[in-house]
């Protein structure tokens, strides 16, 4: 398996440091609900984990919750609540939506505020060794003391300074130095430290949590391309300086960003307001539909969200579902070389998780299953392969409306049996009338020498 590593800028053979793959994924900032841009990222890392496990690896995944940050504080103040209450609200909603999307839960969901003591200990060590300095209660990391700063984003220091939105602070030794700790303003949460009360900067939280839960060096660190700089760049600097070990992360994996239209130059973002919430998306589309839509594009490519594209994915899903319809009974052996399609699927996924090619292999397998079944041949083994490979992408291939329609199954069975009896009695007119009425109700009948089978049409 080869994965693209942002730091080296190339695909490299993936081998974990031990018998357990350690993976840290940057989680949501809890000042508002998640949107489908977040969903795209978490769905991709869900598939990365699923595929690693499919390949036989044991994975330990950590995903943090940022529950102390400028926007959280501001929203909590505006809403007349606390950052803790706000965090609880959006953590519950996040977990509910990720469950609905079929995202496997991380093994740990640490909150930044639970790791304040570790942050303070790391910062104190960096100050003591001259890698950070305190100014009036604020603490800054000395960027120029870390010689390889900028290697992740591959931009020279001066270019990063010119293109950044760093607030000019005359107290800094260098404009690029970033905050490890901040003095709390009046009414803001604060914690006691040797340099005075305050709260952590954004970047130090992930260092504290990843070191505490996964060790000094980890296999995979993931997030969207928007956090390569400055967040992940700063994580490398402070983590490697603190531990003295390099690399901090063996594979930096970043997904492309989602936007609402070709004319929209901004990524989907809550503070910009150009979003579709996960809740709204799930109200309109099944998890399988959203997964298929996202995975039809390579994870490192930018994606423009399109309702037409989502609708096309939903229609395409029906082809996969149809391939799982019951096969003819009484046949022995299997007429489909499922191993060839499995090889295509794994070859695509081994190549930096090329899900578009993996999805294409699924559809080609489904097409061959349908062709062989229509010829009256057995396809049960190939169907099992289709289910297994689809599950690697988190696709259930179940009709989301099936559960709502189960009560109708006995009545449909009775009508189909009645129609068969009428046809045997050569009462074709009445038999056709039953078929037509079932068709209007969304039920398709399929006659064969083995009898009549029925299925629901897609409701979408």
C-alpha positions in Angstrom: 0.0 0.0 0.0 1.3 3.4 -1.0 0.1 6.7 0.6 0.8 10.2 -0.4 2.8 12.0 2.3 2.3 15.8 2.3 5.7 16.3 4.0 7.8 14.4 1.3 5.4 15.4 -1.5 5.3 11.8 -2.8 3.6 8.5 -2.5 5.5 6.1 -0.2 5.1 2.5 0.9 3.1 2.4 4.0 4.5 0.3 6.9 3.6 1.0 10.5 6.1 1.5 13.2 4.7 -1.4 15.2 1.9 -4.0 15.0 -0.6 -1.2 15.6 -1.2 1.7 13.3 -1.4 5.0 15.2 -3.6 7.6 13.6 -4.5 11.1 14.8 -7.2 13.0 13.0 -7.9 16.7 13.7 -11.5 16.9 15.0 -14.0 19.7 14.9 -13.9 23.1 16.6 -17.0 23.1 18.7 -18.5 26.5 18.1 -21.2 25.3 15.7 -22.6 22.3 13.8 -20.5 20.4 11.4 -21.1 20.7 7.7 -20.6 18.3 4.7 -17.1 19.7 4.2 -16.3 18.2 7.6 -18.2 15.0 6.6 -16.0 14.6 3.5 -12.9 14.6 5.6 -14.2 12.3 8.3 -15.6 9.9 5.7 -12.3 9.7 4.0 -10.4 8.9 7.2 -13.0 6.4 8.1 -12.3 4.6 4.8 -8.6 4.9 5.3 -9.0 3.1 8.7 -11.4 0.5 7.2 -9.0 -0.3 4.4 -6.0 -0.6 6.8 -8.1 -3.0 8.9 -9.2 -4.9 5.7 -5.5 -5.3 5.0 -5.0 -6.9 8.4 -3.7 -3.9 10.4 -4.8 -3.1 13.9 -5.6 0.6 14.0 -5.8 3.0 17.0 -7.5 6.2 16.1 -7.6 9.4 18.1 -9.7 12.4 17.1 -9.8 15.5 19.2 -12.4 18.0 20.1 -11.3 21.6 20.2 -13.4 23.0 23.1 -11.4 26.1 23.9 -10.7 28.7 21.2 -11.5 32.3 20.3 -14.7 31.5 18.3 -16.0 29.1 20.9 -15.6 31.7 23.6 -17.3 34.4 21.5 -20.3 32.2 20.6 -20.7 31.1 24.2 -20.7 34.7 25.3 -23.1 35.7 22.6 -25.4 32.9 23.6 -25.2 33.5 27.3 -23.8 30.0 28.0 -20.5 28.4 28.9 -17.9 26.9 26.7 -18.5 23.6 28.4 -22.2 23.6 27.7 -21.6 24.7 24.1 -19.1 21.9 23.7 -21.5 19.3 25.1 -24.2 20.4 22.7 -22.0 20.1 19.6 -20.2 17.0 20.6 -23.5 15.2 21.0 -24.7 16.4 17.6 -21.4 15.5 16.0 -21.4 12.0 17.3 -25.0 11.5 16.3 -24.3 12.7 12.7 -21.1 10.7 12.3 -23.0 7.6 13.5 -25.7 8.3 10.9 -23.0 8.6 8.2 -21.6 5.2 9.2 -18.3 6.6 10.5 -16.7 4.2 12.9 -16.1 5.9 16.3 -12.5 6.8 17.2 -10.9 4.9 20.0 -10.4 8.2 21.9 -12.1 11.6 21.7 -10.0 13.8 23.9 -11.0 17.3 24.7 -8.5 20.1 24.8 -9.6 21.3 28.2 -8.8 17.9 29.7 -5.1 18.2 28.7 -4.3 21.7 30.0 -1.8 20.3 32.6 0.1 18.5 29.8 0.1 21.6 27.7 1.5 23.7 30.5 4.2 21.1 31.2 5.3 21.1 27.5 5.3 24.9 27.3 7.3 25.2 30.5 9.9 22.7 29.1 10.1 24.7 25.8 10.7 27.9 27.8 13.3 26.4 30.0 15.3 25.1 27.0 15.0 28.5 25.1 12.6 27.4 22.4 9.8 29.6 23.7 9.6 32.9 25.6 7.1 34.7 27.8 5.9 38.3 27.3 3.4 39.7 29.7 1.8 36.4 30.3 1.7 35.3 26.7 4.1 32.6 25.5 5.5 32.4 22.0 7.4 29.6 20.1 10.7 30.8 18.5 10.0 29.7 14.9 13.5 30.6 13.6 15.0 28.3 16.1 13.4 25.3 14.3 15.5 25.1 11.1 13.2 23.0 9.1 10.1 25.2 9.7 8.1 25.4 6.5 9.0 22.0 5.1 5.4 20.7 5.3 3.8 23.5 3.3 7.0 23.9 1.3 7.1 27.6 1.4 10.0 29.9 2.4 9.7 31.7 5.7 9.3 35.1 4.1 6.6 33.9 1.7 4.7 32.4 4.7 5.0 35.6 6.6 3.7 37.6 3.6 0.8 35.3 3.0 -0.3 34.7 6.5 -2.9 36.5 8.6 -0.7 36.8 11.6 -1.6 39.7 13.8 1.4 42.0 14.1 2.5 42.1 17.7 5.5 44.3 18.5 6.2 42.2 21.6 7.2 39.2 19.5 10.8 38.6 18.7 9.8 37.6 15.2 6.4 38.1 13.4 6.3 34.4 12.6 6.5 33.3 16.2 3.2 31.7 17.2 1.3 31.6 20.5 1.6 28.6 22.8 -0.3 30.3 25.6 -2.5 33.4 25.8 -3.5 35.8 28.6 -7.2 35.5 29.1 -9.3 38.6 28.6 -11.9 39.6 31.1 -14.7 37.1 31.3 -12.8 34.4 29.4 -11.9 31.0 30.9 -8.4 30.8 32.4 -6.1 28.3 34.1 -3.2 29.1 36.4 0.4 28.7 35.1 3.9 29.8 36.2 3.6 32.8 33.9 0.2 33.8 35.0 -3.4 32.8 34.3 -4.5 32.3 30.7 -5.6 29.7 28.1 -3.8 27.6 25.5 -3.1 28.6 21.9 -4.7 26.5 19.2 -1.7 24.4 18.0 -0.4 23.2 21.4 -3.6 21.1 22.1 -3.0 18.6 19.4 0.6 18.1 20.4 -0.4 17.5 24.0 -3.2 15.0 23.1 -1.3 13.0 20.4 1.8 12.7 22.6 -0.3 11.6 25.6 -2.4 9.1 23.8 -0.3 7.8 20.9 3.3 8.4 21.9 6.1 10.7 20.7 5.9 9.5 17.1 2.8 8.4 15.2 2.1 6.7 11.8 -0.6 9.0 10.4 -1.7 12.5 11.1 -4.7 13.7 9.1 -6.9 16.6 8.4 -8.0 18.9 5.6 -5.6 20.8 3.3 -6.6 24.0 5.0 -4.8 23.0 8.2 -1.4 22.3 6.6 -0.4 25.8 7.4 -0.2 27.1 10.1 -1.7 24.4 12.3 0.2 21.2 11.2 3.4 23.2 10.4 3.4 24.5 14.0 2.6 21.1 15.4 5.7 19.7 13.8 7.9 22.5 15.2 6.7 22.3 18.8 6.4 18.5 18.9 9.8 17.7 17.5 11.5 20.4 19.5 9.9 19.1 22.7 10.6 15.4 22.1 13.9 15.8 20.2 12.6 13.1 17.8 12.0 13.3 14.1 9.8 12.7 12.3 6.9 13.5 14.6 4.6 11.9 12.0 5.5 9.4 9.4 2.7 10.2 7.0 0.9 13.5 6.8 -2.4 12.8 5.0 -4.6 15.7 3.9 -7.9 15.7 2.0 -9.0 18.2 -0.6 -11.6 20.8 0.3 -15.3 21.1 -0.6 -17.0 24.2 -2.0 -20.5 25.0 -3.0 -20.0 26.2 -6.6 -17.4 26.7 -9.2 -17.7 30.4 -8.7 -17.2 30.1 -4.9 -13.5 30.8 -4.2 -13.9 30.0 -0.6 -13.9 26.5 0.9 -17.0 25.5 2.8 -16.7 27.2 6.1 -19.0 28.0 9.0 -17.6 31.5 9.7 -18.1 32.4 6.0 -21.6 30.8 6.0 -21.4 28.9 2.7 -22.3 25.6 4.2 -24.8 22.7 4.1 -25.0 21.1 7.5 -24.6 17.4 7.9 -28.1 17.3 9.4 -29.6 18.9 6.3 -27.7 16.7 3.9 -28.7 13.5 5.8 -32.4 14.7 5.7 -32.1 14.7 1.9 -29.8 11.9 1.1 -28.8 8.5 2.4 -25.3 7.9 3.9 -24.6 5.5 1.0 -25.4 8.2 -1.5 -23.1 10.8 0.1 -20.3 8.3 0.5 -20.6 7.2 -3.2 -20.6 10.8 -4.3 -17.6 11.8 -2.3 -15.6 8.6 -3.1 -16.2 9.1 -6.8 -13.6 11.8 -6.5 -10.0 11.3 -5.3 -9.5 12.4 -1.7 -6.7 14.8 -2.5 -8.7 16.6 -5.2 -10.9 19.6 -4.5 -14.6 18.9 -5.0 -17.5 21.2 -5.9 -20.7 20.0 -4.2 -23.5 19.5 -6.7 -27.1 18.3 -6.1 -27.1 16.9 -9.6 -24.0 14.9 -8.8 -25.5 13.6 -5.6 -28.6 12.6 -7.5 -26.5 10.8 -10.0 -24.7 8.9 -7.2 -28.1 7.9 -5.8 -29.2 6.5 -9.2 -25.9 4.7 -9.5 -26.4 3.1 -6.1 -29.5 1.3 -7.4 -27.3 -0.6 -9.9 -25.2 -1.9 -7.0 -28.3 -2.8 -4.9 -29.9 -4.6 -7.9 -26.8 -6.8 -8.2 -27.5 -8.2 -4.7 -31.0 -9.4 -5.5 -31.5 -13.1 -4.8 -29.8 -15.4 -7.3 -31.4 -18.4 -9.0 -31.8 -21.4 -6.7 -30.4 -24.8 -7.4 -27.3 -23.7 -9.3 -23.9 -24.9 -8.1 -20.5 -23.2 -8.5 -20.1 -19.5 -9.4 -20.0 -18.1 -12.9 -18.2 -14.8 -12.0 -14.4 -14.5 -11.4 -14.8 -12.3 -8.3 -11.1 -12.5 -7.5 -10.3 -10.5 -10.6 -12.5 -7.7 -9.4 -11.2 -8.0 -5.9 -7.7 -7.6 -7.3 -8.7 -4.5 -9.2 -10.3 -3.0 -6.1 -7.3 -3.6 -3.9 -4.9 -2.4 -6.5 -6.8 0.9 -6.7 -7.0 1.3 -3.0 -3.3 0.4 -2.6 -2.5 3.3 -4.9 -3.1 6.1 -2.4 -6.7 5.1 -1.8 -7.8 5.7 -5.3 -11.5 5.3 -4.5 -12.8 6.4 -8.0 -11.0 3.4 -9.5 -12.2 1.2 -6.6 -15.8 2.3 -7.2 -15.4 1.5 -10.9 -14.4 -2.0 -10.0 -17.5 -2.4 -7.9 -19.8 -1.3 -10.7 -18.0 -3.6 -13.2 -18.5 -6.5 -10.7 -22.2 -5.6 -10.3 -22.6 -5.5 -14.1 -21.1 -9.0 -14.5 -23.3 -10.3 -11.6 -26.4 -9.0 -13.3 -25.3 -10.4 -16.7 -24.6 -13.9 -15.3 -27.8 -14.0 -13.2 -29.9 -13.0 -16.2 -28.4 -16.0 -18.0 -29.6 -18.2 -15.1 -26.2 -18.8 -13.5 -25.2 -18.8 -9.9 -23.7 -15.5 -8.6 -23.9 -15.9 -4.8 -20.2 -16.0 -4.2 -19.7 -12.9 -6.3 -22.5 -11.1 -4.4 -20.7 -11.9 -1.2 -17.5 -10.3 -2.6 -19.5 -7.2 -3.7 -20.9 -6.8 -0.2 -17.5 -7.2 1.4 -15.7 -4.7 -0.9 -18.5 -2.2 -0.6 -18.3 -2.4 3.2 -14.6 -1.3 2.9 -16.0 1.9 1.6 -18.6 1.9 4.3 -21.4 1.2 1.8 -24.3 -0.9 3.2 -26.1 -1.2 -0.1 -29.3 -1.4 1.8 -32.4 0.5 0.6 -32.9 3.3 3.3 -36.6 2.9 2.9 -36.7 -0.9 3.4 -37.3 -0.7 7.1 -40.2 1.6 6.6 -41.8 -0.8 4.1 -41.3 -4.1 5.9 -44.9 -4.2 7.1 -46.0 -4.3 3.5 -44.0 -7.4 2.6 -46.7 -10.1 3.5 -49.3 -8.2 1.5 -47.1 -7.9 -1.5 -46.3 -11.6 -1.3 -50.0 -12.4 -1.2 -50.7 -10.2 -4.3 -47.8 -11.8 -6.2 -49.1 -15.3 -5.3 -52.6 -14.3 -6.3 -51.3 -12.9 -9.7 -49.4 -16.2 -10.3 -52.5 -18.2 -9.7 -54.5 -15.9 -12.0 -51.9 -16.3 -14.7 -52.0 -20.1 -14.3 -55.7 -19.9 -14.8 -55.0 -17.8 -17.9 -56.8 -14.8 -16.4 -54.1 -12.5 -17.8 -56.2 -9.3 -17.7 -56.7 -9.4 -13.9 -53.1 -10.6 -13.4 -51.8 -7.6 -15.4 -54.0 -5.3 -13.4 -52.3 -6.5 -10.2 -48.9 -6.0 -11.8 -49.8 -2.5 -12.9 -51.1 -1.4 -9.5 -48.0 -2.8 -7.8 -45.9 -0.9 -10.2 -47.7 2.3 -9.3 -46.9 1.6 -5.7 -43.2 1.3 -6.5 -43.0 -2.5 -6.7 -41.4 -4.2 -9.7 -42.2 -7.8 -10.6 -39.7 -10.0 -12.4 -41.1 -13.2 -14.0 -38.7 -16.2 -14.7 -39.0 -19.9 -15.2 -38.4 -20.2 -11.4 -41.4 -18.1 -10.6 -42.0 -14.4 -9.9 -39.8 -12.3 -7.7 -40.5 -8.7 -6.6 -38.5 -5.8 -5.4 -39.0 -2.2 -4.4 -37.9 0.5 -6.9 -35.6 3.2 -5.6 -37.7 5.9 -3.9 -35.1 8.6 -4.9 
